[in-house]
Amino acid sequence: MSLALIGVHSAVTPLLADLPDRWEIRRFKAVLDRLSERNDDLSYEMLSLRSTGDVVPRSLDPRQEPDTKNLPRYFVAHVADLIVNPMWLFGGGVGVSTLEGAVSPDYRVFRSRSVMEPRFLHYLLRSQPYLDQYVLYTRAQTTFDRRVQQGDLDNLPLAIPPIDEQQAIVLYLDREAARIDRLIEEQHRLIEMLEERRGSLIARTLLRGLDAGATLRDSGDVRLGDVPAHWQLVRTRHLCTITTGSEDSGNATDGGAYPFYVRGKQILRIGHYSFDGEAVMTPGDGQGGTGKVFHYFNGKFEAHQRVYVFKDFIGISGRYFYYFISTFLRPVALASSNTVTMESLRRPVLADFAVVLPPVDEQASILAYLDEHTSKIDSLIAETERLIELARERRSALITAAVTGQMDVREEVA
């Protein structure tokens, strides 16, 4: 069938030009019906669509507050219905439901006709070529609205093999995707183990040093326990200056000459600087979780107005301070907060934060030891993360090849 004859979007032409002869091309609106059943009697459980394509009870996502006011406006979705979040299609906001319930009125609900196996549709619409197409649709908008318009969705061309081949593809992809997902899960567990090992190594070394025979004494802080007898316990206010930046994230500049530390893990760029020297930064609040995000830098930089900057160190190396505060601040921060979410970190808490301080020569030895051993662990973590990325790429490529006819999987499941 000629693509020109059905008037499909030219951006998808390369994707569907080489389909097997036994496959068809049909528009989205020709094989799916949009549903509009409302949750009028409030009898359905609220559901949420994740970017993974999973439709889950909304109660499992604590970040989403129940929208009780609009419950009657929610759309009803049944098992095997296709759920679409038009504002997040390019991020994976599409999936076939395995549950019955009510979804946001901002979503769209569709039911496939007999020509389509729902799970095949799930894989097809989540394959990389289609995700790329959703991006093209949103970029074509002349407003800041990032949703995919219904007209674009209606005319989206779908690759449709015979129903028995769709079922074979689903069986194959369910099996292979599950196998890859298990591998990824194992790698994530390995990373967790390595991170725990890294944290334990740092904590043990910062509290006991490198001399296993050193005489110990009670630090006076139940959180820290026994430490070498000749080490000191010093409050942060005596070790450095504590200040904050003065900038807002909106002042960031792509390609700026200087690093810009904001309220999260990401480091932006900016065209000017206020700080020059060795410093440690941590957000006073923000997306990364207060007391969990830390940066060390030595040079010219800028900081957000809600980012604390520790500088002008006295009697302690900035890097040693970075190791210590990034390891031990979080429990102190949580204990000083009135909220579980730890929305802010107060300056007095930081000023009073106790640091176990070895002599300067021991600090240097400990730093060298930690740098050597943590770099080895960091290399293992980076390699594991690379394996995860490769597995994800293979998963995506496998799905794309199967749902676009680049590989025939029928014999694989025969």
N, C-alpha and C positions, 0 to 999 in steps of 0.2 A: 504494500500500500504506500502511495506517495505521501510524504509529509505535507507537501505543498497543497495537495488536494483537501486535506482536513484542516489546513490553516493553523498548524501548531506554531508555538513560539520558536523562532529561529534559533534561540540560544540552546535549545534542547536537541536540535537536529543532529549534531554529531553523536549524541547519546543513543538515539533510536534508529540511526540510519542503517545499522548492520545487524538488525535483529534476525533471528532464524525465520525462515519462510513460514513456518507453522505458527508463528506468533502474530498477534494483532496489535494495532495501536488504536486506542480509543481515548476520547477526552474524559477527564475526571467526572464531569457532570453526566456522562452517558452511562456510567457504571455505578455511581453512588448517588443515593438520595439524601438530601439534607433533612434532618428531623427537627421538629420544633415542640416536642412534648415538654410541658412545663411541670415543675415540682409543686403543683398547686396545693396538694393536700399535705405537703411537708413529710411524706412518708419515706422518702429515699435518703440513704446515707450520703453525706457530702464526699465527693471524690476530688482528687487532685492529679494532674498530669505532670509527671516529672520529665526533665530533659532527656532521661534515658529511654523514654517511651513507655515507662511503666505507669499504669493508672492505679493509684493506691488510695485508701481511706485518708481523707484530709486530716484526721486526728493523728496520723503518723507524722505529720509535718508541723512541729510546734511553732515554726516561723509564721504560719498562716493563721490569723485570728478568724474564728467563725464569723461569717457574714450573715448573721441571722436576719437582718433587715431585708435582704434581697433573696432569701431562700425560695419564695414562691416563683421568682423569675429564673431560677436555675433550670437548666435543661436536663431531662432524664436520659441517661445512657444505659443501654443493656449490654449484656455479654456479646462480644464480637463487633460492637459498634466502633467506628473510627472516631477518635477524639482529636480535634485540632485546636491548638492555641495559635491563632493567626498572628499574634504579636511576638511569638517566639518560635516560629516555624524554622527559621534558619539556625536556631540553637537546639533543634531536636524536639520541638513541642508538637509532636504528632505520634499517635500510637493507638493500637487496638485494645479495647478494654477487656479485661477478664472478670470484671465485676459489674454489678448493677448498682446504679446510684445516680446522684445529681451532680452536675458539673457547672462551673461558673457560667453566667450568661455571656461572658466575654469569649467563651469557647464556642466551637461549632461541632455538631454531632452528625455523623453520616452513617448510613447503612449500605453495605455493598449488595449488589444484586447477585444472582446465582452464578454469574460469569466470573466472580472474583472470590478466591479463598481469602478470608480476612487476614490471616497471618502472612500470606504472601504480600498483601497490600501493606501490612505493617513494615515488612522488610524493604519493600520497594520504595515507599515514601520516606524512609529513613536512610536510604542509601546515599552515598556522597554526591553523586550527580544531582539528585533532587535537592539535597541540602544546599548545594551551590546555586541551584536555580532559584530557590527561595530568596537567597541573598540578592540575586539579580532583580527579582521582583521588588524587594524593599528599596534597593538603590535607585530604582526608577521613580520612586515617589518624589513629589515636589514639596512635600511637607516633612515634618519631623515624625510623622506617624510611621512606625516601622512594621505595621501589620501587612500581611499579604492580603490583597483585596480578593473578594469572592470571585470577581470576574476572571482574575488571573488563575485562581484555583480551578474554576470551572473548566477552563480551556487547557489545563495542564495535561499533556499527553502521557498516557500510561502504557507501559509495555505489558501485554497480557498474553501469556502462554496458555495452551489448553489447560483445563482445570486439573487434569491428572498430573500434568507437569508442575503446575503451581504447588500441588500437594507434595510432590517429590522434592521440590526446592525447599519447601518449609521444613520437611523432615530432615533434609540435609543440613540446612542452616541452623535449625534448633540444636542438632547434634554437635556440629562444628563450633558454633558460637559458644555453646555451653563448655566445650572443651577448652577453648581459648579463655573464657571467663574464669574457669578454674585455675588456669595458669596465672592469669593476672592477679587473682585473689591470693595465690601462694606467694607471688612476688611482693604484694602489699604486706603480707604477714612478715616476710623477710625484712622489708624496710622497717616495720615496726620493731622487730627484734634488734636490728642494727641501731636504730635510734635510741632504744632503751639501753643498749650496751654503751653507746656513746655518752648518754646522759649519766649513767652510773660511773663511767670512767672519769668524767669531768668532776662530778660531785665528790667522789672518793679522793681524788687527787687534790682538790681545792681545800678539803677539810683535814687531810692527813699528811699531805706532802709526799715526798719521794723517799724519805728515810723511814723504813719500816720499824727501826728500833728507837725512834724518837719518843721521849717521855711525853705523855699526854696529860692534859688537865681539862677540867670542866670549863667550857667556853662561857658559861653563864647564860647561854641562850639554848633553850630546850630544842629549838629547831635545828641547831647546828651540832649539839652534842660535844664530845671530847675533841680537842684539837691539840697540836703540838704545844708544849708548855711555853716555848719562847715566842709564839705568835701572839699578836694583839687582836683585840676586837675593837674596831673603829667604826663610828657612824659615818655615813656617806658625806654628811655636811662638812666633815673635817678633811675629806679626801679630794674634793673637787667643788667646782661651781655648778649649781643647777639652775638652768634657765630654760626658756622655750624659744621657738622660732616666732616669726611674726607674719608669715605668709599664709595665703589660702591656696588650696589645690588649683583653683582656677587660674592662678598666676603661672602655672607650669607652661613651658615652651618646648615643643618638639625640637630636638636638636640643640637645646640649650647647652652652654659650656659647662654647667656645674650640676652635680647631683642634688636632688631636691627630695628630702625625706618627709613623707606624708603619713597619714593615719592608717597605714597598712604595710604589707610586705613589699609592695611594689615601690621601686625608686624611680621618681620622675626626673625630668631635667628642667633647668631654669637658666635664664640669661644673666643672673647676678648672684652674689653671695654675701652672707653676713658673718659667716664663721670661717676661720682659717686655722687649722691645727688638728690635734688628736681629740676625738670626741666619740661618745657613745650616745645613741639616740633610742628612745622608746616612746610610742604614742601614749598620751594620757587617756585616750579612748580611741575607738575606731573599729574597723572591720576585722582586723587581725586577732582581736582578743587582747585586752589590756594585760600587760605583764607577760605576753607571749612573743611579741615582735621586738627584736633588738637589731641595731645596726652599729657597726664600728667603722669609722672612717678617719683618715689622717690627710687633711688637705682643705681646699676651699669648697664650701657647700652651703646649702640653704635648708631651712626647716620650716615645717608647718607650724602655725600658731598653737596647735594642741600637741605638739611633739616636744617632749622634754629632751634637753641637750645637756649632757654631763661633760664638762671640759675643765681645763686648767688643773690637771691632776697633781696632787702633792703626795709623795711617798708611795705611789702606786702607779704601775703602768696602765695606760688606758686599755690596752688589750687584756690585761689581767682583770681589770674591773669589768670589762665586757663579759669575760668568761663567768665571773662570779655573779653578777647581777642577772644575767640571762639564765643562770641555773637556779638561783634561789629566790628571785623576787616574786614569782607568781603566787606561791602560797601566802606570802605576806600581803600581797595586793588583795587577794581574795578575802583574807581574814579581816582586812580593814574596810571592806566594802559592805554596804547594806543590801546589795543586790547580788543575786547569783550570777547575773550576766556581766558583772564587773564593768559598769558603764563608764567609770572614770577612775583615775588614779590621782590622789592628792599629793601635792608637793611635800607636806610634812611627813607623809609616809616614806617618801623617797629620801628625804633628808635624814630620817631616823633609821634608815635601813642599815643593819649591821653587817660589816664586811670582816671576814677573818683575814688578817694581814700578815704575811710572812715578811722577813727582811727582803730588801730589794734583790740581793743576789739569788735568793731562793725563788723569788717571783720569776726571774729570768730562766732558771732551770726548769721550773714547773711549766712555764710557757712553751719552752722548747719541747718538752715531753708531750704536752697536750697537742701542740701543733703537729708533731710527728704522728701520734697515734690517732688523733681525730681525722687527719687527712686520709689515712688509710681507710677508715670507716666511711668517710665521705665519698671516697672513690668507689667503694662497694655500693653505696646507696645510689650514686649517680649511674653506675652500670646497671643496677637493677631497674632504675627508672627508665633507662634507655630500652631495656628489654620489654618493659610494660608498654612503652610507646610503640615499639616494633610489633608487639602482639596486637595492639589496638589497630595499627595500620593494616596488619594482615586480616584482622576481623572485618574491617571496613572494605578492603579490597575483595575479600571472599564474597561478602554480601553483594557488592556491586556486580561482580562477575556473574554470580548466580541469577540475580534478578534482571539483568539486562541481556541474558543469553550468550555471554562470552564463554561460558562453560556449561556443558551438559552434565547435570548431576543425576540423571535418571538411573543410570547403572550403579551409582554409588549407594543408592537406597533400595535397589531391587532385591 
